[in-house]
Amino acid sequence: FLSVISATYLAILKKDKASKRNINEINNAGNNDASNAASKMHREMLIKIMLIIGSQLLCWISLIVATIYYTIVEESPPEMTFEIFALVIIPINCLLNPIFYSGLYKKIKSKVR
């Protein structure tokens, strides 16, 4: 499971490098308006990627660490540990992903301010 997630994010980073290369080509061509727009889009994409990766890490890594810990110490976790992950943390991740992918977080951020 982690290898699929890692491969996906590596593909995103590869695409990001290609995007940055395109921005540099636009900069070298001297088109400042297009360069500024491309740089802004690139920055927004990086923020979106960081938010998505961060939410994935917080939600899934905590579950994986808890599973590994209770496997190593060979004791049973507290009664509600994995139910909390299943009923609270993972659904929160599922809720956040569409917000981050759609860019809706910008609207929410502006409303909160």
N, C-alpha and C positions, 0 to 999 in steps of 0.2 A: 504494500500500500504506500509506504513512504517513498519507495523508488519511483512509483508513478507520479506522485506529487513532485518529487525532486526533478524528474525528467520534464515535467510540464513547466516548472519554473525556470529550468535551464533553457528551455525553448523560448520562453518569454524574454529572458535576458539576452539571448542570441538575437532575437527580433529587435530588442532595444538597441543593441550595438549597431545593427543595420540602419535603424532609424537615426541614430546619432551621426552615422556616416553621411546619410542623406542631408541632414541639417548642415553638416560641415561643407558639403558640396554647394548647398544653397548660399552659405556664407561666402565661400570663395567666388561664387558667381556675382556677388555684390548686390543681390536683391534683399535689401534690409527688411522690407515689409514681410516678405515671405519667410525670411530668416527668423524674425521675431515671432510670427505666428507658429512656425514649426517648433521653435524653442519652447514656446508656451505649451503647445500640445505635448511635447516630449516631457516636460516637467509634470504636467497633469497625469500623464501615463505612469511616470515613475511613482508619484504619490499614490495612485490607485494600486499599483503593484505592491508597494510597501504595505498599504492597509490590508490588502488581501492576504499577503504572506504573513503579516503580523497576526491577523485573526486566526488563520490556519494554525500557526505555531502555538498560540495561546490555548486554543481549544484542543488540538490533537496531541501536542507534545505532553501536556499535563496528564492526559489519559494514558499515554504510552509510558510515561515515567511512573505513574501510580501502578500500572500493571507490572512493569519490570520490578519495582520496589517490592511489591507484595509477593512476587514470584521468588525473588532472591531471599527475602527474610522468611519465607515459607510460613507465613501466618495469614490468617484471613483478614481482609480489610474490614473496617467498620461497616456495619450493615447497609448503610445507604450510599456508600462511596460511588459505586458504579451506576446506581440509579440516578444519582445527581448528574453524572456525566451524560447519561442517556436522556434524561428528562429536562435538563437545564442547559448545560454547557454546549452540547452539540446543536440543539435547536437554535441557540443564540448565534452560533456560527452560521447556520443555515439562513438565519434572518439577516445577518450582516452582509453576506456575500452578494445578494442582489443589490443592496444599497451601494456597496463599493463598486460593483461592476457597472451599474447604471450611472454612477456619478451623482446620485441623489444625496450623498453625504455633503456636497457643497451647499445644497439648498438647506439642509438641516443645520449645518454649521452657521449659515447666515441668519437663520431664524433664531438660533440660540444667542447670538451676539446681540 
